[in-house]
Amino acid sequence: MTKAAWTEHVLVRKSGGEPEGVRLSLRDWGGDGRPFLLLHGLAGHVGEWDGLARRLRADGHRVLALDQRGHGASERHPVDVSRAAYVADALAVLDHFGLDGAVLLGQSYGAHAALLAAGGPEAGRRAARLAAVVLVEAGPGAAEPSVLDEVGGWLRAWPVPFPDRAAAVAHLGGGPVGEGWADGLEVREDGLWPRFDPEVMVAALAENTRTDRPDGPGWWREWAAIRVPVLAVLGEKGIIAAEEYAEMARLQPGRLHGVGLPGAGHDLHLERPELLHALVRAFLAETGLA
């Protein structure tokens, strides 16, 4: 997809935790229909959504995709990497463009931000501006503390700089997943480099492993508070266990629409973007949001 298909916007969002402001870069695909804001996962990048964004725009939707703080063309070393900061960034984008009735669609860490944006103590007020949430490979359960070492170790072990794209694609899984990850690399004179700092990624993930939250591990209270329809798309080889999904369904029996994809992994949005698009279209039709 060429850059001509979208326009880059840069917002500088100031907050108590970021008095100098945080640079937020996003791709605006245009459109006049129902707004979509697409949020990538941890260590990901905005370009992961190009395939889906193109399809949603062809359907007539207003499509925006955000490079979340700490990633891509956005602020590389933000001071605040709390879950609240990521949620506030997403809502600030909607505010900036004056978008109501939006669908927040995210994968993994980005989907978790979408979940929290729709839930929690302000769920009722936000339901007036959010139409629905689409969660790709994410849920409200807590991550195990060991995940920090696993994710951090994997990111730190990337043999950077990669000498060329082929080497990067091969190391990052090959196929459409490797291609998708490689698309987010920065080209420098000495090779290809990630556009994130592994230590920032680990710091951002740490809150999801906490066991001392007032309501216990995980974000179940926020999940139960959601007042808009939710589509959960999960890969058979993904990270959401059957027990977690069963509890999700129990707490949101009238709003949760779940789809499991046989053979798909955590990066199913890269593996099967055309199927994800079809599922989103069916979900919008079923909930009267098309």
Number of C-alpha atoms within 10 A of each C-alpha: 9 6 9 8 12 19 12 15 12 15 16 14 16 13 12 8 14 13 10 11 16 24 19 24 22 24 24 18 22 17 17 10 15 20 24 26 25 28 30 26 23 19 22 27 28 24 20 26 23 21 16 22 27 17 17 23 20 12 14 15 21 21 26 28 28 29 24 28 25 29 28 24 22 24 19 18 16 17 16 19 20 16 18 12 18 24 19 17 22 22 19 15 19 21 12 9 9 9 17 16 17 22 24 28 26 26 28 23 25 26 26 26 28 28 27 24 26 29 24 18 13 14 20 15 12 20 20 13 18 24 23 26 25 25 25 28 27 26 24 23 20 17 18 13 15 10 15 19 11 11 17 18 13 11 18 12 10 15 12 13 18 20 15 13 17 14 16 25 20 14 15 16 14 16 12 17 22 21 19 24 23 28 18 22 21 15 16 9 7 11 15 20 19 23 19 25 15 20 13 20 20 21 14 20 22 17 17 23 18 15 15 9 12 6 11 12 17 20 20 19 16 19 21 17 18 27 21 21 22 25 20 22 22 27 20 18 16 19 16 18 13 10 9 15 18 10 14 20 16 12 17 17 10 12 16 19 17 16 14 14 16 10 10 16 19 20 24 24 27 22 17 17 20 14 14 19 18 14 16 20 15 14 20 17 11 11 15 8 15 15
